[in-house]
Amino acid sequence: MMVLDSGHKATLLEGEELAQQQKDFTGYKDGLVRFSPGGWLLTKKFTKFANGLYNFKWRSSDVLLMTYPKCGTTWTQEIIWTMRNNASLDHPRANDPLMDRAPFIEFDMFLPDGLTRESPIIAGMTPSFLRLCPDADPNDGVYLQVSAAAPVPRTIKTHLPFSFFHPSLLDTAKVVYVARNPKDVLLSYCHHSRLLFEHGFQGTVEDFYKYFIGGDLLYGPYDEHVREGWERHTHPNLHFVFYEDMQADIMKELRRLNDFMNTQLTEEQLKKVADYTSFESMKTRGNEQMKDFFNQDVYKKDGGFFRKGKSGDWKKSLTPELVAEMDSWIVKHFNFGVSFK
């Protein structure tokens, strides 16, 4: 059993459990690892980078965006980066790949082995690696190294919970944590897992629901993820926000972010940011950048990475029986002070 610097113990999935995961998620060919405490589920390759992530050197000017998958990550990432770097909407890197401007710090766990500096995946997703890390080996972590080498102010994103990062994180950098109604997370993560080859989900929404409430999806239990964020919500360097509040009144939430990050943008600048990062604007830019990673059949039938961008879609998409089951699960598992709209 491997023990990480974070204190997590890593156990490889084996036997029937691994076989079922690889049957339902065709992208998980290289294996999965369960981490305790917490029950977090991540790719086998994550163990190669876990200690580097835990010991990452944060700066006081950093903003880390932390969310469970499909809680408005890319939307919020674009808002934060634009507020900090592109309030005038004329930054030369405004059309660079989304994951190049705000590195997805643990994404190396999804990249194939045997990368070279000439690998097309680097040029397509993170071309700044070649510029910022001129002598680096991509197999030592493209995103980990780009995150370290990125110029200030760095905006970085993660789907990992707090426990995989050093306890000094919040005493050094600022963290924006976004939570979302679990019913919408379920639907959005299910579509995401069907759409992207890195997951390759083959089952039904009902199948996905069983994985979701059991904490058996990649990144593990949603309730524990939110719990770790909420336990720290009073820390002055943590900004805890709900996706539904951003949808209901984006200007109010932009003002709160403006205060938290001390970006000192005017009301007019905030309005421009709101327009530039609107769902329709993001949908056009983001789907075009990500399309090479899509299952095209799913894309044509159900939409891309940016699909609906709405809250409450579960009311039309989930059966009454599934809603009732989820309501009971939410009451039991989110009993630590968080309530969803």
Disulfide bonds with the S-S distance in Angstrom:
none
